[in-house]
Amino acid sequence: MLTGHIIQAIESFAPPALQESYDNSGLILGNRLDECTGALITVDVTPEVVDEAISLGYNLIVAHHPLIFKGIKRLTGKTPQERAVISAIRHGIAVYACHTSLDSARGGVSQRMASMLGLGNVKPLDPTYDKLLKLQTFVPDDYLEDVRLALFDAGAGAIGNYDMCSYSVSGEGTFRANESAEPFVGEIGEIHHEKEHSLQVILPEWKRQAVESALLTAHPYEEPAYEFIRLQNTLSGTGLGAIGNFETPVSPTELIGKIKETFGSPIVRCTSFDNETPIRRLALCGGSGSSLIPNAIAGKAQAYLTSDVKYHDFVDYGPDILLIDIGHHESENCSKNVIYDIISEKFPNFALRNSKADVNPINYL
């Protein structure tokens, strides 16, 4: 088992291309080609977590928060971050982070939170745009199915809960081969007419290289005609935050109690509320989700659960929606279970554990 095999499983679920522009998801320390002895899963990479990995004999830490988020100018061991980096390198421990890539993935952090609360009809609160491409190519009649299946095998043609999606229409293509060509059909110097199909498939942008390679391998022409077109469509099921409905409405007091129990938050900060008004529609976002409060309001949510809400957000939005603020660590602690499930489903006998040294750095008195 190589470190790269574990990373591949994670990235098939939460592609790095889904991360926000400011983020640093991906392999931060280590080599994908190293043999992997086990993986420790954590929210934060601290010196204590690195020590735990050492004691277990594991040489991979998979974290939600990146160990290195901004540039480090020195490694002197002065800060916990520097000590964690030094210790990990010294003991040959790789560190991988899936931060906002996991937040935006289908079935990621916020959608897991929604599931834990029992929400139905869950959708992303801030859907992912500009990550889809459409491939259009032109294929001779006898090779249409071969090319189509090759594109599917490379990852094209998935739309939501459906795969192997494509569209084709028949027509006639023309071309003339010059003296340097080796045409599959037709004669050099003569215009050739060929019955062809215009074939179209959709793919996420991070699969372009694999899909293009599959096209060029399967297509019989020396110079296939094709184009990739960027789409404005949402990438089904992906995006930050989540919004959904309770099957049976709950009072604000019941909702707050359920949230505290579900996420292990001893306290919450919230706006004032009328306990006689039941809550049916809830929006939420793991981590610091203040920026999505307008999305929650626009989505007709009656309450919004997140963390790190600022004072003026309570002032500005309190009259329009019930804001419920739990701790940052509490809102993202479920990321460990998401990562655990990804890896264990692919490699059920692999040495894997959620960190016991990963604890909430904030104490409530």
LOZAFI-938055 format. One line per field, with one value per residue: x negated, y negated, z of N, C-alpha, C in turn; residue in one letter; residue number from 1. Coordinates in steps of 0.02 Angstrom, whole numbers. Layout:
n.u: [X_...]
n.v: [Y_...]
n.w: [Z_...]
ca.u: [X_...]
ca.v: [Y_...]
ca.w: [Z_...]
c.u: [X_...]
c.v: [Y_...]
c.w: [Z_...]
aa: [A_...]
i: [NUM_...]
REM end
This chain:
n.u: [-42_-37_-69_-16_93_187_207_260_384_446_446_525_648_648_594_445_464_582_558_553_484_394_346_248_255_210_61_-52_-169_-290_-298_-214_-248_-297_-292_-147_-114_-6_135_173_309_364_425_343_166_57_-86_-61_25_-61_-154_-69_-47_-178_-192_-101_-157_-121_-138_-71_28_189_273_401_385_255_83_-18_29_10_-141_-294_-430_-534_-601_-614_-562_-493_-355_-200_-158_-278_-351_-275_-291_-432_-447_-368_-435_-560_-528_-482_-347_-208_-98_64_192_365_462_554_585_644_748_827_856_965_1067_985_918_1019_1134_1130_1151_1283_1347_1325_1409_1530_1590_1685_1695_1576_1466_1324_1277_1207_1183_1061_988_929_843_863_843_884_860_846_840_801_845_815_944_933_853_910_967_856_772_858_875_744_725_817_757_647_697_790_959_1042_1183_1250_1344_1328_1237_1132_1185_1225_1232_1273_1271_1303_1212_1124_953_811_646_477_330_159_-8_-90_-14_60_190_334_448_493_408_247_239_367_537_629_780_866_973_1017_1028_1078_1021_1057_1007_1009_894_800_681_557_539_502_377_364_478_457_342_395_485_399_331_430_494_504_449_307_292_400_549_597_665_656_773_806_926_1065_1143_1198_1100_1159_1223_1113_1025_1014_1074_1243_1417_1579_1729_1827_1922_2024_2071_1975_1964_1873_1803_1799_1724_1601_1561_1548_1444_1337_1323_1296_1176_1092_1073_1056_1111_1205_1207_1333_1460_1601_1763_1928_2008_2123_2131_2111_1969_1934_1851_1679_1518_1342_1165_1009_869_802_931_992_1001_1096_1220_1312_1345_1414_1527_1580_1612_1726_1713_1752_1670_1494_1348_1183_1010_903_966_979_1001_1068_1132_1232_1304_1340_1408_1489_1629_1685_1660_1636_1488_1366_1230_1103_952_799_718_810_900_832_783_839_779_675_738_794_680_626_723_712_583_586_688_633_514_532_458_352_234_300_353_450_388_343_277_312_392_516_457_513_577_724_785]
n.v: [59_-104_-276_-358_-282_-293_-431_-444_-383_-473_-589_-554_-565_-695_-802_-899_-1010_-1065_-1147_-1306_-1463_-1519_-1417_-1273_-1136_-962_-859_-895_-868_-742_-591_-524_-399_-325_-180_-148_-140_-158_-264_-412_-506_-672_-833_-946_-964_-941_-950_-849_-763_-719_-650_-549_-478_-433_-347_-249_-195_-240_-317_-417_-560_-616_-760_-882_-1024_-1117_-1087_-1174_-1328_-1462_-1539_-1476_-1548_-1513_-1370_-1336_-1278_-1357_-1381_-1287_-1240_-1241_-1148_-1033_-1015_-995_-878_-786_-779_-733_-605_-544_-558_-579_-713_-750_-859_-887_-1009_-1138_-1071_-953_-1011_-1058_-945_-820_-748_-791_-886_-980_-923_-801_-845_-889_-767_-706_-780_-743_-800_-817_-810_-877_-1003_-1088_-1242_-1346_-1322_-1240_-1318_-1337_-1227_-1129_-1047_-1034_-911_-904_-804_-725_-580_-436_-329_-187_-182_-245_-192_-134_-243_-319_-235_-232_-363_-368_-275_-347_-442_-535_-595_-589_-642_-708_-588_-499_-406_-376_-464_-543_-629_-615_-653_-622_-658_-734_-739_-828_-821_-853_-772_-819_-812_-765_-689_-542_-472_-397_-363_-400_-489_-558_-729_-737_-788_-718_-638_-592_-490_-541_-558_-683_-691_-718_-748_-774_-830_-843_-973_-930_-807_-819_-794_-653_-614_-674_-606_-476_-494_-524_-404_-309_-355_-337_-423_-510_-644_-693_-793_-902_-987_-1073_-1146_-1270_-1265_-1349_-1285_-1215_-1105_-955_-925_-972_-1096_-1233_-1226_-1178_-1147_-1106_-1013_-979_-835_-837_-986_-1079_-1160_-1314_-1300_-1159_-1129_-1192_-1118_-992_-1016_-1047_-925_-837_-883_-896_-1018_-1121_-1245_-1370_-1513_-1625_-1712_-1809_-1732_-1677_-1559_-1498_-1486_-1365_-1274_-1224_-1228_-1220_-1290_-1263_-1268_-1197_-1248_-1415_-1503_-1627_-1705_-1648_-1677_-1766_-1681_-1581_-1650_-1689_-1564_-1534_-1482_-1456_-1453_-1459_-1369_-1378_-1426_-1542_-1667_-1840_-1984_-2092_-2025_-1959_-2072_-2127_-2025_-1958_-1995_-1932_-1795_-1647_-1637_-1519_-1483_-1373_-1298_-1308_-1193_-1096_-1103_-1048_-927_-810_-790_-700_-575_-572_-566_-447_-353_-362_-309_-182_-117_-96_-29_89_163_89_6_-108_-254_-368_-514_-522_-617_-734_-868_-986_-1149_-1248_-1289_-1284_-1381]
n.w: [0_-49_-6_-102_-149_-48_-50_-179_-163_-76_-154_-260_-205_-149_-247_-269_-350_-312_-205_-119_-181_-91_-17_45_14_-8_-36_84_156_122_16_-120_-165_-62_45_138_308_389_429_514_567_577_637_658_637_758_870_964_895_794_874_917_797_777_887_854_743_619_460_394_403_392_373_411_421_342_380_343_301_264_200_271_349_431_517_665_775_860_864_887_762_686_761_740_602_593_671_600_476_520_565_453_414_315_271_233_177_169_147_109_-6_39_105_0_-73_-139_-21_79_220_269_216_280_411_396_373_496_575_527_414_263_81_45_-13_-88_-11_-68_-221_-328_-464_-636_-653_-742_-900_-1074_-1192_-1365_-1505_-1663_-1741_-1843_-1908_-1880_-1768_-1663_-1541_-1480_-1454_-1373_-1259_-1214_-1172_-1068_-980_-944_-861_-905_-938_-825_-737_-603_-519_-620_-744_-889_-983_-1134_-1294_-1463_-1637_-1806_-1957_-2095_-2125_-2192_-2263_-2317_-2350_-2334_-2412_-2310_-2228_-2151_-2188_-2111_-2180_-2350_-2485_-2517_-2553_-2604_-2581_-2450_-2406_-2263_-2167_-2010_-1830_-1720_-1562_-1393_-1227_-1049_-924_-769_-741_-692_-744_-872_-937_-931_-1002_-1127_-1167_-1176_-1281_-1390_-1399_-1427_-1541_-1716_-1811_-1880_-1849_-1745_-1736_-1611_-1466_-1309_-1205_-1088_-960_-879_-791_-633_-532_-501_-340_-271_-174_-56_113_164_138_194_238_385_418_511_583_705_864_898_1021_1035_922_948_1060_1002_912_999_1066_959_902_1008_1074_1209_1229_1140_1033_993_899_959_976_927_1012_976_843_726_660_502_391_374_361_347_386_398_495_474_428_403_289_210_258_190_83_150_194_70_24_93_219_390_497_533_546_600_627_715_700_680_788_724_622_690_728_602_531_618_634_524_519_617_693_734_824_844_914_818_805_847_742_637_672_628_507_518_524_398_316_365_326_186_160_225_158_33_64_164_257_298_405_510_596_695_766_938_1004_947_997_1052_1049_1124_1281_1382_1509]
ca.u: [0_-75_-35_22_156_234_223_303_452_473_455_581_707_641_540_413_490_640_539_555_421_349_333_187_269_165_4_-93_-234_-296_-304_-160_-275_-319_-247_-108_-106_57_156_206_354_370_446_283_102_20_-141_-33_50_-119_-178_-23_-63_-241_-181_-63_-195_-89_-178_-28_80_238_303_448_350_186_30_-48_82_-27_-212_-335_-496_-584_-583_-657_-528_-467_-282_-175_-157_-346_-371_-241_-323_-498_-440_-342_-489_-612_-506_-459_-274_-175_-39_111_249_423_495_614_603_691_808_868_869_1031_1063_932_927_1084_1187_1129_1185_1355_1369_1324_1468_1591_1620_1700_1692_1517_1430_1273_1300_1172_1162_1000_995_868_798_884_826_917_818_880_795_834_822_846_1001_916_812_945_975_790_750_904_859_678_735_850_708_600_729_839_1027_1080_1226_1287_1348_1326_1173_1135_1229_1196_1279_1242_1314_1266_1204_1070_893_766_577_430_264_103_-59_-123_35_72_262_367_489_485_346_208_252_436_587_663_843_872_1029_990_1074_1056_1029_1048_1008_991_844_770_621_497_532_491_318_378_528_425_298_437_511_347_313_485_517_464_418_240_303_471_574_633_658_681_809_821_998_1084_1186_1173_1075_1213_1211_1053_1028_1006_1134_1298_1483_1628_1791_1847_1986_2070_2042_1955_1960_1804_1772_1784_1671_1538_1543_1526_1379_1288_1313_1268_1107_1053_1058_1088_1147_1213_1226_1388_1502_1664_1811_1996_2009_2187_2125_2073_1917_1937_1796_1617_1456_1284_1099_955_816_821_978_1031_1010_1152_1284_1359_1368_1464_1587_1607_1638_1787_1700_1775_1615_1430_1299_1114_968_862_1008_958_1052_1109_1176_1292_1341_1366_1450_1531_1701_1708_1648_1608_1418_1344_1157_1068_880_769_698_870_934_793_757_864_736_635_777_801_617_620_768_685_526_603_729_588_464_563_411_295_226_332_382_462_341_366_241_344_442_537_411_551_612_781_789]
ca.v: [0_-166_-337_-381_-246_-324_-498_-436_-369_-536_-639_-533_-590_-767_-825_-963_-1065_-1095_-1191_-1378_-1490_-1537_-1357_-1235_-1065_-920_-830_-950_-837_-671_-567_-479_-333_-289_-130_-178_-93_-172_-333_-442_-557_-726_-899_-987_-930_-971_-906_-791_-717_-688_-601_-492_-440_-399_-292_-197_-170_-263_-368_-463_-596_-648_-813_-929_-1088_-1110_-1101_-1236_-1365_-1517_-1524_-1474_-1576_-1481_-1309_-1337_-1245_-1407_-1376_-1219_-1222_-1225_-1086_-979_-1006_-966_-810_-745_-767_-693_-535_-518_-556_-621_-749_-768_-898_-899_-1062_-1160_-1020_-909_-1051_-1065_-881_-789_-706_-818_-903_-1010_-874_-752_-877_-888_-699_-693_-813_-713_-841_-786_-853_-920_-1029_-1136_-1310_-1387_-1271_-1249_-1337_-1344_-1169_-1080_-1056_-991_-890_-887_-775_-699_-511_-398_-289_-121_-188_-287_-160_-124_-308_-337_-196_-253_-426_-350_-242_-398_-485_-581_-571_-584_-699_-693_-517_-460_-405_-355_-511_-573_-647_-611_-666_-603_-708_-718_-779_-829_-841_-836_-758_-846_-764_-738_-653_-470_-471_-334_-352_-453_-491_-620_-779_-735_-800_-656_-645_-536_-491_-548_-577_-733_-660_-767_-722_-822_-805_-893_-999_-896_-745_-835_-761_-582_-607_-691_-550_-421_-511_-517_-333_-270_-384_-308_-472_-536_-710_-700_-860_-904_-1049_-1076_-1208_-1280_-1275_-1388_-1243_-1194_-1037_-925_-900_-999_-1166_-1247_-1228_-1134_-1171_-1052_-1018_-928_-804_-866_-1048_-1079_-1227_-1336_-1270_-1089_-1129_-1208_-1061_-938_-1035_-1039_-853_-804_-903_-899_-1087_-1135_-1308_-1401_-1583_-1630_-1772_-1799_-1695_-1663_-1486_-1472_-1479_-1303_-1276_-1169_-1231_-1237_-1293_-1255_-1265_-1181_-1298_-1486_-1510_-1690_-1734_-1616_-1696_-1789_-1623_-1547_-1690_-1684_-1497_-1529_-1447_-1492_-1454_-1446_-1343_-1381_-1447_-1603_-1723_-1903_-2024_-2132_-1980_-1951_-2135_-2140_-1972_-1929_-2003_-1894_-1723_-1624_-1618_-1474_-1479_-1326_-1305_-1290_-1123_-1056_-1101_-1012_-865_-754_-779_-640_-517_-573_-540_-376_-314_-361_-264_-114_-86_-75_17_108_194_44_-21_-174_-274_-438_-535_-535_-677_-792_-892_-1056_-1193_-1297_-1264_-1325_-1385]
ca.w: [0_-54_15_-160_-155_0_-76_-237_-139_-49_-207_-302_-170_-140_-291_-250_-392_-279_-150_-131_-207_-36_24_32_18_-47_-1_111_171_105_-52_-138_-182_-2_71_193_363_424_424_572_541_626_613_658_647_813_892_998_844_763_923_916_737_789_934_819_686_558_427_357_439_348_414_379_414_319_427_317_266_234_195_331_334_473_552_724_829_906_868_880_691_666_794_706_537_604_695_546_428_553_572_388_414_265_294_179_201_125_184_73_-55_73_120_-60_-106_-130_38_120_290_284_200_334_467_381_383_569_604_499_362_199_21_58_-70_-68_1_-117_-269_-366_-534_-677_-648_-791_-971_-1123_-1248_-1427_-1554_-1723_-1744_-1897_-1887_-1854_-1707_-1615_-1476_-1450_-1427_-1319_-1200_-1191_-1136_-1005_-937_-920_-812_-934_-945_-762_-721_-542_-502_-682_-779_-959_-1018_-1194_-1347_-1529_-1694_-1867_-2009_-2142_-2119_-2249_-2251_-2370_-2322_-2372_-2429_-2250_-2188_-2158_-2173_-2095_-2240_-2399_-2523_-2511_-2604_-2626_-2529_-2431_-2369_-2217_-2121_-1942_-1776_-1671_-1497_-1339_-1158_-997_-878_-725_-772_-671_-781_-943_-965_-940_-1054_-1191_-1184_-1197_-1347_-1441_-1404_-1456_-1604_-1771_-1856_-1865_-1818_-1728_-1723_-1547_-1428_-1241_-1193_-1017_-947_-820_-750_-568_-529_-461_-273_-240_-155_15_152_146_158_187_276_433_401_560_609_776_893_905_1080_1019_872_981_1101_957_885_1053_1078_900_887_1069_1091_1273_1225_1074_1030_944_901_994_934_950_1018_950_770_713_610_454_342_407_323_391_354_444_496_475_372_405_222_177_289_139_45_191_191_2_16_134_282_450_544_501_593_578_682_708_678_711_822_677_585_732_724_535_504_670_623_466_523_680_687_787_818_887_907_753_808_850_677_587_700_587_448_530_505_325_288_385_284_118_156_246_106_-21_91_227_304_307_473_507_661_711_818_1006_1027_916_1044_1044_1085_1163_1340_1402_1583]
c.u: [-44_-34_9_88_208_255_271_375_485_491_509_647_706_583_511_439_550_621_543_486_370_322_267_201_220_110_-44_-163_-233_-296_-249_-185_-300_-267_-212_-95_-40_72_193_246_367_401_384_221_62_-39_-116_-6_-7_-149_-135_-37_-128_-231_-144_-102_-164_-132_-137_23_125_278_356_414_278_136_-6_5_52_-101_-247_-405_-551_-556_-631_-625_-497_-393_-261_-175_-227_-369_-338_-273_-391_-493_-415_-396_-541_-593_-475_-384_-247_-114_2_169_304_469_558_632_654_754_855_887_940_1027_1009_955_997_1141_1188_1163_1261_1384_1373_1385_1534_1626_1632_1697_1634_1483_1376_1302_1269_1143_1098_1015_927_819_815_862_872_869_863_827_835_803_854_895_980_878_847_947_907_765_793_886_791_683_769_800_658_631_778_909_1067_1118_1268_1285_1347_1255_1185_1184_1193_1252_1241_1294_1273_1264_1148_1012_852_696_535_361_210_49_-91_-76_33_145_288_413_477_416_312_224_324_483_625_726_852_934_1001_1046_1040_1073_1013_1054_987_941_822_701_559_488_516_433_331_427_498_379_338_466_459_326_367_506_473_427_348_245_377_489_614_622_686_712_825_894_1008_1128_1155_1149_1118_1189_1151_1062_1023_1074_1187_1363_1533_1686_1798_1914_2041_2039_2027_1954_1887_1768_1754_1726_1604_1515_1517_1457_1324_1272_1277_1194_1064_1031_1093_1128_1157_1224_1281_1424_1565_1714_1878_2004_2074_2184_2082_2023_1923_1875_1733_1560_1398_1220_1047_900_843_865_1018_1046_1071_1219_1333_1386_1423_1530_1621_1638_1699_1776_1725_1721_1551_1379_1229_1071_933_903_986_1017_1097_1151_1240_1336_1376_1417_1498_1606_1729_1702_1620_1537_1397_1270_1130_993_855_751_758_903_896_766_780_823_693_673_788_739_609_662_741_630_546_647_686_539_487_515_350_294_248_362_395_419_376_332_270_402_458_489_446_586_668_786_856]
c.v: [-62_-225_-364_-346_-276_-393_-493_-423_-432_-584_-618_-556_-666_-792_-892_-1022_-1098_-1144_-1264_-1404_-1505_-1476_-1324_-1161_-1026_-891_-886_-927_-766_-656_-516_-407_-294_-236_-159_-125_-103_-246_-355_-502_-609_-788_-943_-944_-969_-926_-843_-739_-682_-635_-539_-448_-401_-338_-234_-163_-189_-318_-413_-494_-629_-697_-852_-996_-1078_-1127_-1165_-1271_-1425_-1499_-1524_-1498_-1543_-1417_-1302_-1300_-1293_-1401_-1303_-1195_-1202_-1159_-1025_-963_-971_-893_-763_-729_-720_-619_-508_-512_-605_-653_-770_-805_-900_-946_-1083_-1113_-971_-946_-1053_-1000_-857_-739_-729_-840_-929_-961_-818_-781_-875_-819_-682_-725_-787_-755_-800_-836_-902_-939_-1077_-1206_-1358_-1340_-1291_-1264_-1333_-1286_-1115_-1098_-1012_-975_-875_-861_-745_-631_-475_-346_-224_-124_-227_-255_-150_-188_-328_-300_-214_-318_-413_-320_-292_-448_-536_-551_-563_-648_-680_-619_-472_-460_-379_-398_-541_-593_-643_-624_-652_-659_-687_-767_-777_-847_-821_-828_-788_-793_-731_-694_-578_-457_-401_-313_-410_-450_-559_-666_-782_-750_-736_-673_-583_-544_-489_-563_-632_-704_-711_-731_-778_-790_-860_-912_-959_-828_-757_-796_-687_-571_-622_-635_-490_-432_-498_-445_-294_-293_-357_-360_-492_-603_-718_-774_-858_-972_-1039_-1145_-1214_-1298_-1316_-1347_-1231_-1121_-1000_-901_-929_-1073_-1173_-1248_-1179_-1165_-1115_-1062_-962_-900_-830_-928_-1043_-1151_-1249_-1306_-1197_-1084_-1142_-1150_-1003_-953_-1025_-966_-820_-820_-913_-969_-1105_-1199_-1327_-1475_-1589_-1696_-1757_-1767_-1689_-1587_-1456_-1461_-1417_-1312_-1214_-1168_-1258_-1239_-1287_-1255_-1250_-1232_-1368_-1502_-1574_-1717_-1705_-1632_-1723_-1731_-1586_-1584_-1685_-1615_-1482_-1487_-1489_-1496_-1435_-1427_-1347_-1399_-1512_-1662_-1786_-1940_-2060_-2089_-1967_-2014_-2141_-2088_-1942_-1937_-1957_-1818_-1707_-1600_-1576_-1461_-1429_-1335_-1281_-1216_-1077_-1049_-1061_-945_-804_-742_-717_-578_-514_-543_-466_-332_-308_-308_-192_-79_-59_-22_40_137_151_16_-94_-191_-349_-457_-545_-597_-741_-814_-965_-1101_-1244_-1262_-1312_-1323_-1413]
c.w: [0_-28_-41_-170_-108_-26_-135_-216_-113_-106_-256_-271_-166_-182_-269_-290_-360_-224_-170_-149_-152_1_5_43_-26_-4_19_128_146_32_-65_-150_-122_18_133_246_402_420_487_548_596_595_605_667_699_830_926_949_809_809_924_855_746_834_902_764_619_526_381_405_387_390_374_369_391_374_407_276_230_234_263_313_374_502_611_782_879_916_864_808_668_697_761_639_546_624_640_495_458_556_507_383_361_295_234_210_148_162_146_16_-25_91_60_-93_-93_-73_87_189_304_269_251_396_457_393_458_603_577_447_299_143_27_-8_-47_-60_-49_-169_-306_-439_-569_-670_-699_-862_-1013_-1178_-1307_-1476_-1610_-1739_-1803_-1869_-1852_-1788_-1651_-1545_-1441_-1418_-1368_-1254_-1171_-1150_-1069_-956_-908_-873_-840_-931_-882_-750_-660_-525_-563_-710_-850_-999_-1078_-1242_-1413_-1583_-1757_-1917_-2056_-2132_-2182_-2227_-2312_-2339_-2366_-2381_-2368_-2208_-2201_-2142_-2158_-2152_-2287_-2432_-2516_-2570_-2628_-2567_-2516_-2392_-2327_-2173_-2049_-1893_-1735_-1602_-1443_-1272_-1111_-950_-830_-752_-753_-705_-855_-972_-979_-998_-1123_-1214_-1209_-1267_-1401_-1451_-1441_-1525_-1662_-1813_-1832_-1828_-1802_-1717_-1658_-1515_-1358_-1230_-1119_-1009_-883_-774_-681_-573_-478_-393_-237_-224_-79_50_129_171_146_235_328_411_447_589_684_800_896_965_1068_970_905_1025_1058_929_938_1066_1020_891_950_1088_1156_1274_1152_1084_978_952_942_947_968_952_992_875_754_656_566_409_376_356_372_350_407_439_498_416_371_336_186_209_236_96_84_189_123_-10_60_197_340_504_506_554_563_638_664_680_716_742_773_631_624_728_657_512_555_659_568_473_592_668_747_776_868_876_839_753_809_781_625_612_659_525_456_509_430_293_304_339_213_113_173_195_50_3_161_279_318_378_473_575_663_770_885_1035_997_961_1029_1083_1130_1221_1358_1478_1605]
aa: [M_L_T_G_H_I_I_Q_A_I_E_S_F_A_P_P_A_L_Q_E_S_Y_D_N_S_G_L_I_L_G_N_R_L_D_E_C_T_G_A_L_I_T_V_D_V_T_P_E_V_V_D_E_A_I_S_L_G_Y_N_L_I_V_A_H_H_P_L_I_F_K_G_I_K_R_L_T_G_K_T_P_Q_E_R_A_V_I_S_A_I_R_H_G_I_A_V_Y_A_C_H_T_S_L_D_S_A_R_G_G_V_S_Q_R_M_A_S_M_L_G_L_G_N_V_K_P_L_D_P_T_Y_D_K_L_L_K_L_Q_T_F_V_P_D_D_Y_L_E_D_V_R_L_A_L_F_D_A_G_A_G_A_I_G_N_Y_D_M_C_S_Y_S_V_S_G_E_G_T_F_R_A_N_E_S_A_E_P_F_V_G_E_I_G_E_I_H_H_E_K_E_H_S_L_Q_V_I_L_P_E_W_K_R_Q_A_V_E_S_A_L_L_T_A_H_P_Y_E_E_P_A_Y_E_F_I_R_L_Q_N_T_L_S_G_T_G_L_G_A_I_G_N_F_E_T_P_V_S_P_T_E_L_I_G_K_I_K_E_T_F_G_S_P_I_V_R_C_T_S_F_D_N_E_T_P_I_R_R_L_A_L_C_G_G_S_G_S_S_L_I_P_N_A_I_A_G_K_A_Q_A_Y_L_T_S_D_V_K_Y_H_D_F_V_D_Y_G_P_D_I_L_L_I_D_I_G_H_H_E_S_E_N_C_S_K_N_V_I_Y_D_I_I_S_E_K_F_P_N_F_A_L_R_N_S_K_A_D_V_N_P_I_N_Y_L]
i: [1_2_3_4_5_6_7_8_9_10_11_12_13_14_15_16_17_18_19_20_21_22_23_24_25_26_27_28_29_30_31_32_33_34_35_36_37_38_39_40_41_42_43_44_45_46_47_48_49_50_51_52_53_54_55_56_57_58_59_60_61_62_63_64_65_66_67_68_69_70_71_72_73_74_75_76_77_78_79_80_81_82_83_84_85_86_87_88_89_90_91_92_93_94_95_96_97_98_99_100_101_102_103_104_105_106_107_108_109_110_111_112_113_114_115_116_117_118_119_120_121_122_123_124_125_126_127_128_129_130_131_132_133_134_135_136_137_138_139_140_141_142_143_144_145_146_147_148_149_150_151_152_153_154_155_156_157_158_159_160_161_162_163_164_165_166_167_168_169_170_171_172_173_174_175_176_177_178_179_180_181_182_183_184_185_186_187_188_189_190_191_192_193_194_195_196_197_198_199_200_201_202_203_204_205_206_207_208_209_210_211_212_213_214_215_216_217_218_219_220_221_222_223_224_225_226_227_228_229_230_231_232_233_234_235_236_237_238_239_240_241_242_243_244_245_246_247_248_249_250_251_252_253_254_255_256_257_258_259_260_261_262_263_264_265_266_267_268_269_270_271_272_273_274_275_276_277_278_279_280_281_282_283_284_285_286_287_288_289_290_291_292_293_294_295_296_297_298_299_300_301_302_303_304_305_306_307_308_309_310_311_312_313_314_315_316_317_318_319_320_321_322_323_324_325_326_327_328_329_330_331_332_333_334_335_336_337_338_339_340_341_342_343_344_345_346_347_348_349_350_351_352_353_354_355_356_357_358_359_360_361_362_363_364_365]
REM end
